[in-house]
Amino acid sequence: MSDWERTIADLQTLAETFSERGWDVISTPAGHLGVATPSPDSDRWGLIPIIPGDVADQIDGLADVDTFDQATVYRQQSGGRAYLVIQYRDEDRTRLIQFAGSCEVTPLRRVTDHAAEAGGLPVHLRRLSGEYVASFTHDDWETFVTES
């Protein structure tokens, strides 16, 4: 089993676990996980996962995405790549948004260095069309560069 297949299996297992506990779960592998460092050309930096349209529609339909105030990052590293499962939980309403992604470690370290200065690491969920669906900020940015 490849590292990516193992990450997808972890994503599915986590989704099943939360579903069995009665949570509403939105779960998907990201089509691509971009890592953007700050730039004068854009006000968005951080991680930018590209999510499928149907999943983006589900997230877009949540008027209160800011209630997802608990986050967990599961991370493995192999061959210079980080394999991530990132979760956002709304504990009060038992709702979960999670996605899997993979990126090179070097740009990830660069963006987390900036997160240390900025006080958090932004994650912007985006459609393939370029439209942003939701944004989250991780105060605990170290979890992106520490293997779990």
C-alpha positions as a Python dict, from the first residue, in 0.01 Angstrom:
ca = {
    (1, 'M'): (0, 0, 0),
    (2, 'S'): (142, 340, -97),
    (3, 'D'): (171, 632, 146),
    (4, 'W'): (-118, 809, -30),
    (5, 'E'): (-337, 495, -19),
    (6, 'R'): (-260, 463, 353),
    (7, 'T'): (-361, 828, 404),
    (8, 'I'): (-691, 772, 220),
    (9, 'A'): (-754, 459, 428),
    (10, 'D'): (-696, 666, 745),
    (11, 'L'): (-937, 932, 613),
    (12, 'Q'): (-1204, 668, 553),
    (13, 'T'): (-1152, 503, 892),
    (14, 'L'): (-1183, 838, 1071),
    (15, 'A'): (-1499, 921, 875),
    (16, 'E'): (-1654, 585, 965),
    (17, 'T'): (-1561, 625, 1332),
    (18, 'F'): (-1727, 965, 1358),
    (19, 'S'): (-2031, 851, 1157),
    (20, 'E'): (-2078, 552, 1387),
    (21, 'R'): (-2084, 795, 1681),
    (22, 'G'): (-2370, 986, 1516),
    (23, 'W'): (-2170, 1276, 1369),
    (24, 'D'): (-2254, 1442, 1037),
    (25, 'V'): (-1937, 1393, 831),
    (26, 'I'): (-1808, 1569, 520),
    (27, 'S'): (-1491, 1389, 411),
    (28, 'T'): (-1285, 1395, 92),
    (29, 'P'): (-937, 1366, -48),
    (30, 'A'): (-819, 1701, -185),
    (31, 'G'): (-757, 1698, -558),
    (32, 'H'): (-445, 1903, -487),
    (33, 'L'): (-296, 2060, -176),
    (34, 'G'): (-129, 2390, -259),
    (35, 'V'): (120, 2557, -29),
    (36, 'A'): (130, 2934, -78),
    (37, 'T'): (379, 3159, 96),
    (38, 'P'): (290, 3525, 150),
    (39, 'S'): (316, 3734, -164),
    (40, 'P'): (246, 4095, -261),
    (41, 'D'): (30, 3955, -544),
    (42, 'S'): (-220, 3782, -316),
    (43, 'D'): (-372, 3826, 27),
    (44, 'R'): (-413, 3448, 66),
    (45, 'W'): (-130, 3236, 192),
    (46, 'G'): (-114, 2904, 376),
    (47, 'L'): (-252, 2569, 267),
    (48, 'I'): (-502, 2568, -19),
    (49, 'P'): (-670, 2232, -75),
    (50, 'I'): (-872, 2196, -396),
    (51, 'I'): (-1190, 2008, -306),
    (52, 'P'): (-1447, 1842, -535),
    (53, 'G'): (-1750, 2046, -639),
    (54, 'D'): (-2008, 1831, -459),
    (55, 'V'): (-1813, 1854, -133),
    (56, 'A'): (-1763, 2227, -181),
    (57, 'D'): (-2142, 2260, -225),
    (58, 'Q'): (-2197, 2079, 107),
    (59, 'I'): (-1951, 2304, 290),
    (60, 'D'): (-2083, 2615, 115),
    (61, 'G'): (-2431, 2521, 241),
    (62, 'L'): (-2314, 2552, 602),
    (63, 'A'): (-2398, 2909, 697),
    (64, 'D'): (-2209, 2877, 1023),
    (65, 'V'): (-1877, 2724, 920),
    (66, 'D'): (-1708, 2934, 1190),
    (67, 'T'): (-1857, 2701, 1455),
    (68, 'F'): (-1601, 2438, 1349),
    (69, 'D'): (-1361, 2552, 1617),
    (70, 'Q'): (-1171, 2232, 1697),
    (71, 'A'): (-898, 2111, 1462),
    (72, 'T'): (-678, 1804, 1446),
    (73, 'V'): (-395, 1729, 1204),
    (74, 'Y'): (-276, 1373, 1143),
    (75, 'R'): (59, 1371, 966),
    (76, 'Q'): (305, 1121, 826),
    (77, 'Q'): (616, 1189, 624),
    (78, 'S'): (786, 979, 361),
    (79, 'G'): (1030, 1056, 82),
    (80, 'G'): (1023, 1431, 135),
    (81, 'R'): (642, 1450, 132),
    (82, 'A'): (396, 1513, 413),
    (83, 'Y'): (69, 1316, 407),
    (84, 'L'): (-203, 1492, 602),
    (85, 'V'): (-555, 1434, 725),
    (86, 'I'): (-695, 1763, 853),
    (87, 'Q'): (-1015, 1772, 1056),
    (88, 'Y'): (-1244, 2052, 1168),
    (89, 'R'): (-1503, 1969, 1432),
    (90, 'D'): (-1814, 2143, 1558),
    (91, 'E'): (-1842, 1958, 1890),
    (92, 'D'): (-2174, 2120, 1990),
    (93, 'R'): (-2352, 2007, 1674),
    (94, 'T'): (-2146, 1688, 1621),
    (95, 'R'): (-2033, 1785, 1271),
    (96, 'L'): (-1700, 1708, 1105),
    (97, 'I'): (-1528, 1840, 794),
    (98, 'Q'): (-1209, 1657, 699),
    (99, 'F'): (-985, 1616, 400),
    (100, 'A'): (-664, 1441, 305),
    (101, 'G'): (-379, 1599, 114),
    (102, 'S'): (-13, 1561, 36),
    (103, 'C'): (259, 1817, -28),
    (104, 'E'): (635, 1848, -29),
    (105, 'V'): (788, 1906, 315),
    (106, 'T'): (1018, 2195, 218),
    (107, 'P'): (742, 2441, 111),
    (108, 'L'): (533, 2326, 407),
    (109, 'R'): (816, 2419, 643),
    (110, 'R'): (848, 2760, 474),
    (111, 'V'): (481, 2838, 521),
    (112, 'T'): (483, 2719, 883),
    (113, 'D'): (782, 2944, 949),
    (114, 'H'): (565, 3235, 840),
    (115, 'A'): (276, 3097, 1049),
    (116, 'A'): (502, 3121, 1354),
    (117, 'E'): (550, 3492, 1286),
    (118, 'A'): (183, 3552, 1198),
    (119, 'G'): (42, 3357, 1493),
    (120, 'G'): (-143, 3094, 1291),
    (121, 'L'): (-157, 2893, 970),
    (122, 'P'): (-450, 2963, 739),
    (123, 'V'): (-615, 2687, 539),
    (124, 'H'): (-840, 2800, 254),
    (125, 'L'): (-1071, 2538, 101),
    (126, 'R'): (-1111, 2611, -269),
    (127, 'R'): (-1306, 2483, -566),
    (128, 'L'): (-1128, 2392, -889),
    (129, 'S'): (-1289, 2704, -1042),
    (130, 'G'): (-1085, 2917, -799),
    (131, 'E'): (-1376, 3014, -573),
    (132, 'Y'): (-1293, 2992, -202),
    (133, 'V'): (-1547, 2803, 7),
    (134, 'A'): (-1422, 2834, 367),
    (135, 'S'): (-1113, 2938, 560),
    (136, 'F'): (-975, 2823, 891),
    (137, 'T'): (-673, 2933, 1094),
    (138, 'H'): (-464, 2689, 1296),
    (139, 'D'): (-311, 2847, 1605),
    (140, 'D'): (-126, 2520, 1662),
    (141, 'W'): (66, 2533, 1333),
    (142, 'E'): (341, 2304, 1467),
    (143, 'T'): (115, 2002, 1410),
    (144, 'F'): (173, 2043, 1035),
    (145, 'V'): (547, 1978, 1068),
    (146, 'T'): (546, 1729, 1357),
    (147, 'E'): (477, 1367, 1265),
    (148, 'S'): (179, 1217, 1447),
}
